[in-house]
Amino acid sequence: MNFLEVTLEAYVQKHSEKEPELLQQLARETHLKILQPRMLSGAYQGRLLSILSKLISPKQILEIGTYTGYSALCLAEGLHPEGKIDTIDINEELNDIQRRYFDASGYGKQIFQHLGNAAEIIPKLSGTFDLVFIDADKEQYPLYFDIIVERVRSGGLIIADNVLWSGKVMKKAEDEATLSLQHFNKKVVEDERVETLLVPVRDGLTLMRRI
C-alpha cells in the first residue's frame, strides 16, 4: 500500500540515502526465487530502519520475523560493535538465503538465527533488548508485545510493521489478522509503558519508545 502519489514517492526516494548494493542483490533474489516478495521491507523502509538503529546504537536487537534477512541487515547497520541480533522465523526453507547474506554483510558473527515459534523462543533468550522489530504473523502481534515490552530497556525502541494492513484496519474486521492488528494498535497507544507513533510508511510502522 502506497500513501504518496507515485512521482512524489519517487522524488522522496531519490532524495534519501541509497540502498546498499548487497541489499539490492538480496531484494532481486527474493523477488526472483521466494514466494510473497511483497513481504520484503524494501529500500525506503530499510533506510528508515537503518537510521533508527544508528540513532540508538543497540547492543541487543530482537527481530520477530526474518523472512530473507533484509530488515535484519538494515538494523545491523547501527549495531554496536559488540552487539548482537537474535532473529526468529518459522520457515526453515529461508534459513540458507538468510545466512548467505548475513555472512556476506560482515555482520554474520553478530546475527543469530532461531527457527520456530517466537512465543516459545523469546523467553529462552537472555538479556534486555535495546531494539525490537516485529514483522511476523499478525495474529500474534498483541502477544509478542506482551512478551517483550518489559524486556526492553528504558529509552529502547519497539517497531511493528504492517500495522495499517493495506487500510483494512479502518474497516470492520473480516479476518483474524485484521482483528488482531486493530486490537494491537489500540492496545499499544493506550499502554503507559510506551510512547507511540504510527508512521504511514509503506504499510504502516508503529514506533514505540519504552518509557
C-alpha positions in Angstrom: 0.0 0.0 0.0 1.4 3.4 -1.0 0.4 6.6 0.7 2.1 9.0 -1.7 1.5 9.7 -5.4 3.9 7.7 -7.5 6.0 10.6 -8.8 6.2 12.1 -5.3 7.3 8.8 -3.8 10.0 8.5 -6.4 11.2 12.1 -5.5 11.3 11.1 -1.8 13.4 8.0 -2.6 15.7 9.9 -4.9 16.5 12.4 -2.1 17.0 9.8 0.6 20.0 7.5 1.4 20.6 4.9 -1.3 20.1 1.2 -0.9 23.4 -0.6 -0.4 24.5 -2.9 -3.2 24.2 -6.1 -1.1 20.6 -5.3 -0.2 19.8 -4.6 -3.8 21.1 -8.1 -4.6 19.1 -9.6 -1.8 15.9 -7.8 -3.0 16.5 -9.1 -6.6 17.0 -12.7 -5.4 14.0 -12.5 -3.1 11.7 -11.3 -6.0 13.1 -14.0 -8.4 13.1 -17.0 -6.1 10.9 -16.5 -3.0 7.2 -16.6 -2.6 5.4 -13.4 -1.4 8.3 -10.9 -2.2 5.9 -8.1 -1.1 6.9 -9.1 2.5 10.3 -7.6 1.9 10.9 -4.4 3.9 12.0 -2.5 0.7 14.6 0.2 0.1 12.9 3.2 1.6 11.7 1.5 4.8 15.0 -0.3 5.0 16.8 3.1 5.1 14.4 4.2 7.9 15.2 1.1 9.9 18.9 1.6 9.4 18.9 5.2 10.6 16.7 4.4 13.6 19.2 1.7 14.6 22.1 4.1 14.1 20.5 6.6 16.4 20.2 4.0 19.2 23.4 2.0 18.5 21.8 -1.0 20.1 23.8 -3.8 21.8 20.9 -6.3 21.7 18.3 -6.4 18.9 15.4 -8.8 18.7 13.7 -9.4 15.3 10.5 -11.4 15.2 10.1 -12.5 11.5 13.3 -12.8 9.5 11.9 -13.6 6.0 15.0 -13.4 3.7 17.0 -11.2 6.1 16.7 -7.8 4.6 15.4 -6.0 7.6 17.9 -7.7 9.9 20.7 -6.4 7.7 19.3 -2.9 7.8 19.1 -3.0 11.6 22.6 -4.4 11.8 24.0 -1.2 10.2 23.5 0.6 13.5 24.6 -2.3 15.7 27.1 -1.6 18.5 30.5 -3.2 17.7 29.9 -5.7 20.5 26.2 -6.1 19.8 24.1 -9.0 18.6 20.9 -9.6 16.7 18.6 -12.6 17.6 16.2 -13.1 14.6 13.4 -15.6 14.7 11.5 -17.2 11.8 9.3 -20.3 11.4 10.2 -21.0 7.8 13.2 -23.4 7.6 13.4 -23.0 3.8 14.6 -19.5 4.2 17.5 -20.3 6.5 20.2 -20.7 3.8 19.5 -17.4 2.0 19.5 -15.6 5.3 22.8 -17.0 6.4 24.4 -16.4 3.0 23.6 -12.7 3.0 24.3 -12.3 6.7 27.8 -13.7 6.2 28.4 -11.6 3.1 27.5 -8.4 5.0 30.2 -8.6 7.6 27.7 -8.9 10.4 27.4 -12.7 10.2 29.1 -13.4 13.5 26.7 -11.0 15.3 23.4 -12.3 13.8 21.9 -15.4 15.4 19.1 -17.3 13.6 16.4 -19.0 15.6 13.9 -21.4 13.9 10.5 -22.0 15.4 7.7 -20.4 17.4 8.7 -16.9 18.5 6.5 -17.0 21.6 8.4 -20.1 22.8 11.9 -18.9 21.8 11.8 -15.4 23.2 11.6 -16.4 26.9 14.7 -18.6 26.4 16.7 -15.6 25.2 18.8 -13.8 27.8 19.3 -10.1 28.4 17.4 -6.8 27.8 16.6 -5.6 24.4 17.6 -2.1 23.0 15.5 -2.5 19.8 12.8 -4.9 18.8 11.3 -5.3 15.3 8.0 -7.1 15.0 7.2 -8.3 11.5 5.8 -11.8 11.7 2.3 -13.4 11.9 -0.1 -10.5 12.5 -2.4 -12.7 14.7 0.3 -12.8 17.3 1.2 -9.1 17.5 -0.6 -8.4 20.8 1.1 -11.5 22.3 4.5 -10.5 21.1 4.1 -7.0 22.6 3.1 -8.5 26.0 6.1 -10.9 25.9 8.8 -8.3 25.1 7.7 -4.9 26.5 9.0 -5.5 30.0 12.3 -6.7 28.5 13.0 -3.5 26.5 15.3 -1.0 28.3 14.1 2.5 29.2 14.6 4.5 26.1 14.7 1.4 23.9 12.6 1.1 20.7 9.9 -1.3 19.6 9.0 -1.2 15.9 6.0 -3.0 14.4 5.4 -3.4 10.7 2.2 -3.7 8.6 0.1 -2.0 11.2 -2.2 -0.4 8.6 -2.7 -3.7 6.8 -3.5 -2.1 3.4 -6.1 0.1 5.1 -8.1 -2.9 6.4 -7.7 -1.7 10.0 -10.1 1.1 9.2 -12.9 -1.3 8.3 -14.9 -3.9 10.0 -12.6 -6.9 10.6 -13.5 -9.9 8.4 -10.4 -11.9 9.3 -8.3 -12.8 12.3 -5.2 -10.8 11.2 -7.1 -7.6 10.8 -8.9 -8.0 14.1 -5.6 -8.7 15.8 -4.0 -5.6 14.3 -6.9 -3.4 15.3 -6.5 -4.7 18.8 -2.8 -4.2 18.8 -3.0 -0.7 17.5 -5.5 0.2 20.3 -3.5 -1.7 22.9 -0.1 0.0 22.4 -1.4 3.6 22.1 -3.2 3.1 25.4 -0.2 1.4 27.2 1.5 3.9 29.5 4.8 2.0 29.3 5.5 3.2 25.8 5.3 6.4 23.8 3.7 5.5 20.5 3.8 7.0 17.0 2.2 5.3 14.0 4.0 6.4 10.8 2.4 6.0 7.4 5.4 4.5 5.7 4.5 1.7 3.2 2.0 -0.5 5.1 2.4 1.4 8.4 5.1 1.3 11.0 4.4 1.8 14.7 7.3 3.2 16.7 7.1 2.6 20.5 9.7 4.2 22.8 9.9 2.4 26.1 9.5 4.9 29.0 
